[in-house]
Amino acid sequence: MKFFKELNPVENDSQPPVNKPVPIRPKDKVSDDSNQLADLDTVARKLRMSKRHVQALVRRRAIPVIRLGRRCTRFDLDSVMSAVKKFEITEVR
């Protein structure tokens, strides 16, 4: 059973009712990640491979990584994608 007490009764409809939730921030479907650093999960999802394989690529120095600590690694997605595109093999006829 829920009980609601109206905190400030409103005479007109210019303000929303108090007992309804108000969204904190709008949910954007389009996100601009060009200036942000990505973590291991995001890079693995973007490349559609496992996290271990991404870690192996980092160990072989095939993709660039930013180390912020012993266990904290971040990636610049633009530089990772350009490094991965170097492995592209074109078809020879």
Biopython code that builds the backbone (N, CA, C, O; Angstrom):
import numpy as np
from Bio.PDB.StructureBuilder import StructureBuilder

atoms = [
    (1, "MET", "N", (0.838, -1.157, 0.000)),
    (1, "MET", "CA", (0.000, 0.000, 0.000)),
    (1, "MET", "C", (0.895, 1.236, 0.000)),
    (1, "MET", "O", (1.825, 1.328, 0.801)),
    (2, "LYS", "N", (0.619, 2.183, -0.892)),
    (2, "LYS", "CA", (1.433, 3.391, -0.978)),
    (2, "LYS", "C", (0.603, 4.587, -0.561)),
    (2, "LYS", "O", (-0.571, 4.705, -0.911)),
    (3, "PHE", "N", (1.228, 5.462, 0.185)),
    (3, "PHE", "CA", (0.576, 6.692, 0.597)),
    (3, "PHE", "C", (1.380, 7.859, 0.061)),
    (3, "PHE", "O", (2.601, 7.900, 0.208)),
    (4, "PHE", "N", (0.707, 8.790, -0.549)),
    (4, "PHE", "CA", (1.351, 9.983, -1.076)),
    (4, "PHE", "C", (0.767, 11.206, -0.393)),
    (4, "PHE", "O", (-0.450, 11.354, -0.285)),
    (5, "LYS", "N", (1.628, 12.057, 0.052)),
    (5, "LYS", "CA", (1.187, 13.316, 0.634)),
    (5, "LYS", "C", (1.682, 14.416, -0.279)),
    (5, "LYS", "O", (2.879, 14.510, -0.551)),
    (6, "GLU", "N", (0.790, 15.231, -0.744)),
    (6, "GLU", "CA", (1.160, 16.308, -1.643)),
    (6, "GLU", "C", (1.835, 17.407, -0.836)),
    (6, "GLU", "O", (1.238, 17.988, 0.070)),
    (7, "LEU", "N", (3.093, 17.684, -1.181)),
    (7, "LEU", "CA", (3.871, 18.639, -0.400)),
    (7, "LEU", "C", (3.484, 20.088, -0.674)),
    (7, "LEU", "O", (3.325, 20.884, 0.251)),
    (8, "ASN", "N", (3.340, 20.411, -1.916)),
    (8, "ASN", "CA", (2.929, 21.778, -2.242)),
    (8, "ASN", "C", (1.754, 21.718, -3.220)),
    (8, "ASN", "O", (1.944, 21.492, -4.415)),
    (9, "PRO", "N", (0.580, 21.915, -2.720)),
    (9, "PRO", "CA", (-0.578, 21.861, -3.608)),
    (9, "PRO", "C", (-0.501, 22.986, -4.647)),
    (9, "PRO", "O", (-0.239, 24.144, -4.321)),
    (10, "VAL", "N", (-0.733, 22.615, -5.874)),
    (10, "VAL", "CA", (-0.610, 23.562, -6.981)),
    (10, "VAL", "C", (-2.009, 23.898, -7.476)),
    (10, "VAL", "O", (-2.832, 23.014, -7.714)),
    (11, "GLU", "N", (-2.259, 25.186, -7.625)),
    (11, "GLU", "CA", (-3.570, 25.651, -8.098)),
    (11, "GLU", "C", (-3.692, 25.463, -9.614)),
    (11, "GLU", "O", (-4.743, 25.060, -10.111)),
    (12, "ASN", "N", (-2.612, 25.756, -10.341)),
    (12, "ASN", "CA", (-2.667, 25.637, -11.800)),
    (12, "ASN", "C", (-1.784, 24.465, -12.247)),
    (12, "ASN", "O", (-1.107, 23.846, -11.426)),
    (13, "ASP", "N", (-1.795, 24.174, -13.513)),
    (13, "ASP", "CA", (-1.045, 23.040, -14.051)),
    (13, "ASP", "C", (0.316, 23.443, -14.607)),
    (13, "ASP", "O", (0.868, 22.728, -15.444)),
    (14, "SER", "N", (0.861, 24.548, -14.171)),
    (14, "SER", "CA", (2.138, 25.008, -14.716)),
    (14, "SER", "C", (3.314, 24.199, -14.173)),
    (14, "SER", "O", (4.343, 24.106, -14.843)),
    (15, "GLN", "N", (3.194, 23.611, -12.981)),
    (15, "GLN", "CA", (4.260, 22.808, -12.400)),
    (15, "GLN", "C", (3.838, 21.348, -12.367)),
    (15, "GLN", "O", (2.658, 21.044, -12.195)),
    (16, "PRO", "N", (4.804, 20.439, -12.533)),
    (16, "PRO", "CA", (4.449, 19.019, -12.462)),
    (16, "PRO", "C", (4.128, 18.627, -11.028)),
    (16, "PRO", "O", (4.605, 19.279, -10.099)),
    (17, "PRO", "N", (3.344, 17.593, -10.822)),
    (17, "PRO", "CA", (3.044, 17.135, -9.467)),
    (17, "PRO", "C", (4.313, 16.671, -8.761)),
    (17, "PRO", "O", (5.248, 16.195, -9.404)),
    (18, "VAL", "N", (4.340, 16.807, -7.465)),
    (18, "VAL", "CA", (5.522, 16.498, -6.677)),
    (18, "VAL", "C", (5.747, 14.993, -6.565)),
    (18, "VAL", "O", (6.895, 14.554, -6.489)),
    (19, "ASN", "N", (4.697, 14.203, -6.553)),
    (19, "ASN", "CA", (4.842, 12.785, -6.275)),
    (19, "ASN", "C", (5.284, 11.966, -7.492)),
    (19, "ASN", "O", (5.429, 10.750, -7.369)),
    (20, "LYS", "N", (5.504, 12.577, -8.656)),
    (20, "LYS", "CA", (5.975, 11.852, -9.827)),
    (20, "LYS", "C", (7.487, 12.037, -9.960)),
    (20, "LYS", "O", (7.994, 13.132, -9.718)),
    (21, "PRO", "N", (8.207, 10.990, -10.338)),
    (21, "PRO", "CA", (9.666, 11.114, -10.456)),
    (21, "PRO", "C", (10.055, 12.010, -11.627)),
    (21, "PRO", "O", (9.399, 12.032, -12.669)),
    (22, "VAL", "N", (11.126, 12.735, -11.424)),
    (22, "VAL", "CA", (11.654, 13.626, -12.449)),
    (22, "VAL", "C", (12.984, 13.045, -12.910)),
    (22, "VAL", "O", (13.831, 12.730, -12.074)),
    (23, "PRO", "N", (13.193, 12.892, -14.229)),
    (23, "PRO", "CA", (14.468, 12.321, -14.685)),
    (23, "PRO", "C", (15.643, 13.219, -14.325)),
    (23, "PRO", "O", (15.559, 14.442, -14.433)),
    (24, "ILE", "N", (16.741, 12.597, -13.896)),
    (24, "ILE", "CA", (17.915, 13.357, -13.475)),
    (24, "ILE", "C", (18.664, 13.904, -14.675)),
    (24, "ILE", "O", (19.006, 15.086, -14.710)),
    (25, "ARG", "N", (18.920, 13.052, -15.660)),
    (25, "ARG", "CA", (19.584, 13.537, -16.867)),
    (25, "ARG", "C", (18.959, 12.846, -18.063)),
    (25, "ARG", "O", (18.501, 11.709, -17.950)),
    (26, "PRO", "N", (18.935, 13.501, -19.185)),
    (26, "PRO", "CA", (18.334, 12.873, -20.363)),
    (26, "PRO", "C", (19.205, 11.729, -20.868)),
    (26, "PRO", "O", (20.431, 11.779, -20.779)),
    (27, "LYS", "N", (18.565, 10.719, -21.388)),
    (27, "LYS", "CA", (19.286, 9.582, -21.926)),
    (27, "LYS", "C", (19.562, 9.836, -23.402)),
    (27, "LYS", "O", (18.648, 9.890, -24.225)),
    (28, "ASP", "N", (20.834, 9.988, -23.712)),
    (28, "ASP", "CA", (21.228, 10.224, -25.098)),
    (28, "ASP", "C", (21.520, 8.885, -25.757)),
    (28, "ASP", "O", (22.276, 8.072, -25.225)),
    (29, "LYS", "N", (20.925, 8.665, -26.903)),
    (29, "LYS", "CA", (21.220, 7.458, -27.649)),
    (29, "LYS", "C", (22.482, 7.640, -28.480)),
    (29, "LYS", "O", (23.179, 6.668, -28.771)),
    (30, "VAL", "N", (22.778, 8.863, -28.861)),
    (30, "VAL", "CA", (23.974, 9.156, -29.619)),
    (30, "VAL", "C", (25.022, 9.679, -28.646)),
    (30, "VAL", "O", (24.819, 10.705, -27.997)),
    (31, "SER", "N", (26.134, 8.974, -28.548)),
    (31, "SER", "CA", (27.189, 9.405, -27.649)),
    (31, "SER", "C", (28.449, 9.677, -28.453)),
    (31, "SER", "O", (28.795, 8.919, -29.359)),
    (32, "ASP", "N", (29.122, 10.747, -28.121)),
    (32, "ASP", "CA", (30.355, 11.124, -28.786)),
    (32, "ASP", "C", (31.517, 10.672, -27.920)),
    (32, "ASP", "O", (31.875, 11.345, -26.953)),
    (33, "ASP", "N", (32.113, 9.525, -28.265)),
    (33, "ASP", "CA", (33.206, 8.962, -27.476)),
    (33, "ASP", "C", (34.573, 9.324, -28.034)),
    (33, "ASP", "O", (35.573, 8.708, -27.665)),
    (34, "SER", "N", (34.631, 10.317, -28.921)),
    (34, "SER", "CA", (35.910, 10.626, -29.560)),
    (34, "SER", "C", (36.908, 11.231, -28.587)),
    (34, "SER", "O", (38.113, 11.065, -28.777)),
    (35, "ASN", "N", (36.452, 11.929, -27.550)),
    (35, "ASN", "CA", (37.368, 12.571, -26.609)),
    (35, "ASN", "C", (37.575, 11.742, -25.355)),
    (35, "ASN", "O", (38.382, 12.116, -24.504)),
    (36, "GLN", "N", (36.876, 10.633, -25.216)),
    (36, "GLN", "CA", (36.955, 9.850, -23.996)),
    (36, "GLN", "C", (37.830, 8.619, -24.199)),
    (36, "GLN", "O", (37.955, 8.106, -25.311)),
    (37, "LEU", "N", (38.420, 8.163, -23.129)),
    (37, "LEU", "CA", (39.206, 6.941, -23.160)),
    (37, "LEU", "C", (38.303, 5.758, -22.858)),
    (37, "LEU", "O", (37.364, 5.868, -22.070)),
    (38, "ALA", "N", (38.590, 4.628, -23.487)),
    (38, "ALA", "CA", (37.770, 3.437, -23.326)),
    (38, "ALA", "C", (38.502, 2.424, -22.461)),
    (38, "ALA", "O", (39.732, 2.396, -22.423)),
    (39, "ASP", "N", (37.734, 1.593, -21.766)),
    (39, "ASP", "CA", (38.340, 0.539, -20.963)),
    (39, "ASP", "C", (38.427, -0.750, -21.779)),
    (39, "ASP", "O", (38.052, -0.783, -22.951)),
    (40, "LEU", "N", (38.918, -1.788, -21.155)),
    (40, "LEU", "CA", (39.152, -3.061, -21.837)),
    (40, "LEU", "C", (37.854, -3.672, -22.356)),
    (40, "LEU", "O", (37.824, -4.207, -23.464)),
    (41, "ASP", "N", (36.789, -3.599, -21.574)),
    (41, "ASP", "CA", (35.501, -4.166, -21.999)),
    (41, "ASP", "C", (34.978, -3.483, -23.255)),
    (41, "ASP", "O", (34.483, -4.143, -24.168)),
    (42, "THR", "N", (35.089, -2.167, -23.297)),
    (42, "THR", "CA", (34.582, -1.407, -24.444)),
    (42, "THR", "C", (35.367, -1.734, -25.706)),
    (42, "THR", "O", (34.783, -1.891, -26.779)),
    (43, "VAL", "N", (36.680, -1.839, -25.586)),
    (43, "VAL", "CA", (37.512, -2.156, -26.751)),
    (43, "VAL", "C", (37.216, -3.569, -27.237)),
    (43, "VAL", "O", (37.130, -3.804, -28.442)),
    (44, "ALA", "N", (37.060, -4.505, -26.317)),
    (44, "ALA", "CA", (36.751, -5.887, -26.704)),
    (44, "ALA", "C", (35.397, -5.958, -27.402)),
    (44, "ALA", "O", (35.244, -6.682, -28.385)),
    (45, "ARG", "N", (34.422, -5.215, -26.904)),
    (45, "ARG", "CA", (33.102, -5.183, -27.550)),
    (45, "ARG", "C", (33.185, -4.549, -28.923)),
    (45, "ARG", "O", (32.557, -5.027, -29.868)),
    (46, "LYS", "N", (33.956, -3.471, -29.044)),
    (46, "LYS", "CA", (34.076, -2.753, -30.314)),
    (46, "LYS", "C", (34.766, -3.620, -31.374)),
    (46, "LYS", "O", (34.365, -3.616, -32.538)),
    (47, "LEU", "N", (35.795, -4.358, -30.972)),
    (47, "LEU", "CA", (36.524, -5.214, -31.904)),
    (47, "LEU", "C", (35.885, -6.591, -32.066)),
    (47, "LEU", "O", (36.307, -7.377, -32.914)),
    (48, "ARG", "N", (34.867, -6.882, -31.254)),
    (48, "ARG", "CA", (34.158, -8.163, -31.269)),
    (48, "ARG", "C", (35.108, -9.326, -31.026)),
    (48, "ARG", "O", (35.137, -10.297, -31.782)),
    (49, "MET", "N", (35.881, -9.205, -29.957)),
    (49, "MET", "CA", (36.783, -10.272, -29.542)),
    (49, "MET", "C", (36.802, -10.325, -28.031)),
    (49, "MET", "O", (36.241, -9.459, -27.359)),
    (50, "SER", "N", (37.445, -11.336, -27.507)),
    (50, "SER", "CA", (37.469, -11.500, -26.055)),
    (50, "SER", "C", (38.446, -10.518, -25.415)),
    (50, "SER", "O", (39.324, -9.962, -26.074)),
    (51, "LYS", "N", (38.264, -10.326, -24.116)),
    (51, "LYS", "CA", (39.148, -9.430, -23.375)),
    (51, "LYS", "C", (40.565, -9.990, -23.333)),
    (51, "LYS", "O", (41.535, -9.233, -23.369)),
    (52, "ARG", "N", (40.685, -11.294, -23.256)),
    (52, "ARG", "CA", (42.016, -11.911, -23.229)),
    (52, "ARG", "C", (42.771, -11.683, -24.524)),
    (52, "ARG", "O", (43.982, -11.464, -24.512)),
    (53, "HIS", "N", (42.063, -11.732, -25.639)),
    (53, "HIS", "CA", (42.733, -11.501, -26.918)),
    (53, "HIS", "C", (43.197, -10.047, -27.022)),
    (53, "HIS", "O", (44.271, -9.773, -27.558)),
    (54, "VAL", "N", (42.397, -9.129, -26.514)),
    (54, "VAL", "CA", (42.805, -7.714, -26.505)),
    (54, "VAL", "C", (44.037, -7.550, -25.614)),
    (54, "VAL", "O", (44.958, -6.809, -25.959)),
    (55, "GLN", "N", (44.056, -8.235, -24.476)),
    (55, "GLN", "CA", (45.229, -8.170, -23.607)),
    (55, "GLN", "C", (46.461, -8.757, -24.282)),
    (55, "GLN", "O", (47.573, -8.268, -24.084)),
    (56, "ALA", "N", (46.266, -9.808, -25.079)),
    (56, "ALA", "CA", (47.386, -10.392, -25.816)),
    (56, "ALA", "C", (47.901, -9.428, -26.874)),
    (56, "ALA", "O", (49.109, -9.343, -27.097)),
    (57, "LEU", "N", (47.000, -8.699, -27.529)),
    (57, "LEU", "CA", (47.419, -7.692, -28.508)),
    (57, "LEU", "C", (48.200, -6.567, -27.841)),
    (57, "LEU", "O", (49.144, -6.031, -28.421)),
    (58, "VAL", "N", (47.806, -6.212, -26.625)),
    (58, "VAL", "CA", (48.533, -5.181, -25.875)),
    (58, "VAL", "C", (49.918, -5.693, -25.508)),
    (58, "VAL", "O", (50.900, -4.959, -25.625)),
    (59, "ARG", "N", (50.008, -6.955, -25.062)),
    (59, "ARG", "CA", (51.299, -7.536, -24.702)),
    (59, "ARG", "C", (52.249, -7.598, -25.890)),
    (59, "ARG", "O", (53.454, -7.389, -25.744)),
    (60, "ARG", "N", (51.693, -7.889, -27.083)),
    (60, "ARG", "CA", (52.521, -7.944, -28.294)),
    (60, "ARG", "C", (52.785, -6.558, -28.878)),
    (60, "ARG", "O", (53.489, -6.420, -29.879)),
    (61, "ARG", "N", (52.210, -5.530, -28.241)),
    (61, "ARG", "CA", (52.323, -4.132, -28.686)),
    (61, "ARG", "C", (51.751, -3.925, -30.088)),
    (61, "ARG", "O", (52.283, -3.149, -30.881)),
    (62, "ALA", "N", (50.653, -4.636, -30.381)),
    (62, "ALA", "CA", (49.975, -4.486, -31.659)),
    (62, "ALA", "C", (48.976, -3.341, -31.627)),
    (62, "ALA", "O", (48.701, -2.727, -32.658)),
    (63, "ILE", "N", (48.433, -3.049, -30.456)),
    (63, "ILE", "CA", (47.521, -1.908, -30.322)),
    (63, "ILE", "C", (48.044, -1.004, -29.212)),
    (63, "ILE", "O", (48.626, -1.485, -28.240)),
    (64, "PRO", "N", (47.838, 0.309, -29.355)),
    (64, "PRO", "CA", (48.347, 1.240, -28.340)),
    (64, "PRO", "C", (47.487, 1.225, -27.080)),
    (64, "PRO", "O", (46.274, 1.025, -27.140)),
    (65, "VAL", "N", (48.132, 1.439, -25.953)),
    (65, "VAL", "CA", (47.457, 1.428, -24.662)),
    (65, "VAL", "C", (47.994, 2.569, -23.817)),
    (65, "VAL", "O", (49.146, 2.977, -23.967)),
    (66, "ILE", "N", (47.161, 3.078, -22.935)),
    (66, "ILE", "CA", (47.558, 4.111, -21.986)),
    (66, "ILE", "C", (47.492, 3.468, -20.605)),
    (66, "ILE", "O", (46.414, 3.091, -20.144)),
    (67, "ARG", "N", (48.627, 3.343, -19.954)),
    (67, "ARG", "CA", (48.677, 2.724, -18.631)),
    (67, "ARG", "C", (48.645, 3.811, -17.571)),
    (67, "ARG", "O", (49.549, 4.641, -17.486)),
    (68, "LEU", "N", (47.596, 3.795, -16.767)),
    (68, "LEU", "CA", (47.436, 4.779, -15.698)),
    (68, "LEU", "C", (47.887, 4.219, -14.352)),
    (68, "LEU", "O", (47.971, 4.949, -13.364)),
    (69, "GLY", "N", (48.165, 2.963, -14.323)),
    (69, "GLY", "CA", (48.611, 2.293, -13.111)),
    (69, "GLY", "C", (48.942, 0.856, -13.444)),
    (69, "GLY", "O", (48.983, 0.475, -14.613)),
    (70, "ARG", "N", (49.176, 0.063, -12.423)),
    (70, "ARG", "CA", (49.537, -1.329, -12.665)),
    (70, "ARG", "C", (48.378, -2.107, -13.285)),
    (70, "ARG", "O", (48.581, -2.921, -14.185)),
    (71, "ARG", "N", (47.188, -1.856, -12.808)),
    (71, "ARG", "CA", (46.022, -2.597, -13.298)),
    (71, "ARG", "C", (45.032, -1.739, -14.050)),
    (71, "ARG", "O", (43.986, -2.230, -14.476)),
    (72, "CYS", "N", (45.338, -0.477, -14.218)),
    (72, "CYS", "CA", (44.406, 0.453, -14.874)),
    (72, "CYS", "C", (44.924, 0.800, -16.264)),
    (72, "CYS", "O", (45.896, 1.544, -16.402)),
    (73, "THR", "N", (44.279, 0.265, -17.288)),
    (73, "THR", "CA", (44.653, 0.554, -18.667)),
    (73, "THR", "C", (43.469, 1.171, -19.384)),
    (73, "THR", "O", (42.324, 0.766, -19.180)),
    (74, "ARG", "N", (43.750, 2.141, -20.216)),
    (74, "ARG", "CA", (42.716, 2.788, -21.028)),
    (74, "ARG", "C", (43.202, 2.847, -22.459)),
    (74, "ARG", "O", (44.401, 2.772, -22.730)),
    (75, "PHE", "N", (42.253, 2.983, -23.372)),
    (75, "PHE", "CA", (42.552, 2.968, -24.793)),
    (75, "PHE", "C", (41.907, 4.168, -25.468)),
    (75, "PHE", "O", (40.804, 4.580, -25.109)),
    (76, "ASP", "N", (42.608, 4.722, -26.450)),
    (76, "ASP", "CA", (42.024, 5.727, -27.327)),
    (76, "ASP", "C", (41.454, 4.968, -28.523)),
    (76, "ASP", "O", (42.207, 4.371, -29.292)),
    (77, "LEU", "N", (40.143, 4.984, -28.684)),
    (77, "LEU", "CA", (39.494, 4.148, -29.693)),
    (77, "LEU", "C", (39.945, 4.473, -31.109)),
    (77, "LEU", "O", (40.080, 3.573, -31.937)),
    (78, "ASP", "N", (40.181, 5.749, -31.396)),
    (78, "ASP", "CA", (40.615, 6.123, -32.740)),
    (78, "ASP", "C", (41.974, 5.510, -33.070)),
    (78, "ASP", "O", (42.166, 4.977, -34.163)),
    (79, "SER", "N", (42.917, 5.584, -32.133)),
    (79, "SER", "CA", (44.244, 5.028, -32.396)),
    (79, "SER", "C", (44.221, 3.505, -32.414)),
    (79, "SER", "O", (44.999, 2.886, -33.140)),
    (80, "VAL", "N", (43.339, 2.892, -31.624)),
    (80, "VAL", "CA", (43.215, 1.436, -31.648)),
    (80, "VAL", "C", (42.670, 0.974, -32.993)),
    (80, "VAL", "O", (43.162, 0.001, -33.565)),
    (81, "MET", "N", (41.657, 1.670, -33.495)),
    (81, "MET", "CA", (41.074, 1.282, -34.779)),
    (81, "MET", "C", (42.064, 1.483, -35.921)),
    (81, "MET", "O", (42.107, 0.672, -36.846)),
    (82, "SER", "N", (42.860, 2.550, -35.871)),
    (82, "SER", "CA", (43.857, 2.753, -36.927)),
    (82, "SER", "C", (44.960, 1.701, -36.842)),
    (82, "SER", "O", (45.487, 1.289, -37.876)),
    (83, "ALA", "N", (45.320, 1.257, -35.641)),
    (83, "ALA", "CA", (46.325, 0.201, -35.493)),
    (83, "ALA", "C", (45.794, -1.134, -35.994)),
    (83, "ALA", "O", (46.537, -1.912, -36.593)),
    (84, "VAL", "N", (44.526, -1.402, -35.756)),
    (84, "VAL", "CA", (43.931, -2.661, -36.212)),
    (84, "VAL", "C", (43.818, -2.670, -37.730)),
    (84, "VAL", "O", (43.973, -3.720, -38.354)),
    (85, "LYS", "N", (43.551, -1.518, -38.331)),
    (85, "LYS", "CA", (43.406, -1.460, -39.787)),
    (85, "LYS", "C", (44.730, -1.694, -40.506)),
    (85, "LYS", "O", (44.735, -1.966, -41.707)),
    (86, "LYS", "N", (45.857, -1.595, -39.795)),
    (86, "LYS", "CA", (47.149, -1.901, -40.409)),
    (86, "LYS", "C", (47.271, -3.384, -40.727)),
    (86, "LYS", "O", (48.072, -3.769, -41.578)),
    (87, "PHE", "N", (46.489, -4.218, -40.057)),
    (87, "PHE", "CA", (46.515, -5.654, -40.287)),
    (87, "PHE", "C", (45.609, -6.085, -41.432)),
    (87, "PHE", "O", (45.511, -7.277, -41.725)),
    (88, "GLU", "N", (44.951, -5.144, -42.079)),
    (88, "GLU", "CA", (44.023, -5.466, -43.163)),
    (88, "GLU", "C", (44.795, -6.006, -44.368)),
    (88, "GLU", "O", (45.798, -5.427, -44.785)),
    (89, "ILE", "N", (44.318, -7.107, -44.914)),
    (89, "ILE", "CA", (44.948, -7.724, -46.069)),
    (89, "ILE", "C", (44.029, -7.525, -47.252)),
    (89, "ILE", "O", (42.862, -7.914, -47.221)),
    (90, "THR", "N", (44.564, -6.918, -48.292)),
    (90, "THR", "CA", (43.763, -6.693, -49.494)),
    (90, "THR", "C", (43.898, -7.915, -50.411)),
    (90, "THR", "O", (44.921, -8.599, -50.415)),
    (91, "GLU", "N", (42.865, -8.164, -51.166)),
    (91, "GLU", "CA", (42.834, -9.323, -52.042)),
    (91, "GLU", "C", (43.699, -9.067, -53.273)),
    (91, "GLU", "O", (43.635, -7.991, -53.869)),
    (92, "VAL", "N", (44.497, -10.044, -53.646)),
    (92, "VAL", "CA", (45.373, -9.932, -54.802)),
    (92, "VAL", "C", (44.781, -10.789, -55.921)),
    (92, "VAL", "O", (44.437, -11.952, -55.712)),
    (93, "ARG", "N", (44.667, -10.195, -57.111)),
    (93, "ARG", "CA", (44.125, -10.952, -58.270)),
    (93, "ARG", "C", (45.153, -11.056, -59.344)),
    (93, "ARG", "O", (44.895, -11.650, -60.391)),
]
sb = StructureBuilder()
sb.init_structure("model")
sb.init_model(0)
sb.init_chain("A")
sb.init_seg("    ")
for serial, (resi, resn, name, xyz) in enumerate(atoms, 1):
    if name == "N":
        sb.init_residue(resn, " ", resi, " ")
    sb.init_atom(name, np.array(xyz, "f"), 0.0, 1.0, " ", f" {name:<3s}", serial, name[0])
structure = sb.get_structure()
